Amino acid sequence: MKKDKVFYQSKFEHYRVMNMWIVIASCISSLFYVISDWYLFGEINMVTVPARTAILIPFAIFMIVNAKVKDYRVIVPLSYLIAHSIMWCTIWACVYLPDLTFASDGFIIIMAIFIFFGFAAPGKWSVIFTGLIFLDIGVANIFLHYPELLMMLILGIPFYGGICLVVWAMEKSYVYQYVAQRMLEESAYHDQLTGLFNRNIIDTLMDENKSLQCFGGEDISVLLFDIDFFKRVNDTYGHESGDVVLKEVVDIVSAHLEYPNYMLRWGGEEFLIILQSDLVRAEKQAEKIRQAIEKKTGKICSVTISIGVTGYHGGDYNASVRMADEALYEAKESGRNRVKIYNLNCGDI
């Protein structure tokens, strides 16, 4: 499966809340390292308190940004910045500690944090951002001269390999969940026979007032069409052949739609098209589609369609569907195989 921006955004949104609480827990927990500092000093010594509490600055920035931004390309790097900030706050505190014997233990503990940050991140990003911890240690060693630097590397490198393996396993497991979720969405919003959207997709296209929000809400037309005398097709050739005719009609209509659109199976042999077009162009489009169906010789039989067209002018979309339905009724009453327009100002034309 191709792992693209949509996949990684989905993965991030799945772990978004967990990622936030990992940041909160990591920052709060790092504050308590001041207690281990006092243990090494043998007394309460406030010298490392500024270093330990400095993490609150990037933490506050993260919480503000996280509340406003939902893009993984922003939040994931910011999360890892928090993890590295904890590392550098610890390095800053180490400048004042009388004993760095336990630095390797603290290094491993901080590395463990990076495992959890990898849940919401793209796998490759996690490998890179986590690997930068060795750069942190290398730079810090120039000033601190860790007595157990070799041990830190001996312990840290295989631990880093384990983190990469965990991140890979987590991403692989999410792939299965993502695919299952997409399949569920497909079945929820798509008609199984034709592959078109079903009525459920309407919920994603409107606001709480049932106003259509697709295409920026401007220049929208609604087309409603059905297949003329489709019952005869089913009665004469059988329902399986009727399904073939339905799919043929859908393929022809889809091939002749020139403007951005949502095409829905509205019910039985009836279909709804929400088109980004003004009424004049929508009428021409509908006539072009009608002619294409009329001229096509199908595998089972030739059919024609009747189409009702109207413009959408805001408000409850159901009103426009009703107007398109009235225009469709007029098309069928006046002989079928034709296009009828319902103009909001003039009624049927």
Secondary structure, DSSP 8 states (H G I E B T S, - for coil): ----HHHHHHHHHHHHHHHHHHHHHHHHHHHTHHHHHHHHHTS--GGGHHHHHTTHHHHHHHHHHHHH---HHHHHHHHHHHHHHHHHHHHHHHTT-S--TTHHHHHHHHHHHHHHHTSSS-HHHHHHHHHHHHHHHHHHHHHH--TTHHHHHHHHHHHHHHHHHHHHHHHHHHHHHHHHHHHHHHHHHB-TTT--B-GGGHHHHB-TT-BB-GGGGSSEEEEEEEETTHHHHHHHH-HHHHHHHHHHHHHHHHHH--S-EEEEEEETTEEEEEEES-HHHHHHHHHHHHHHHHH---SS----EEEEEEEE-SSBHHHHHHHHHHHHHHHHHTTSSSEEEEETTTEE-
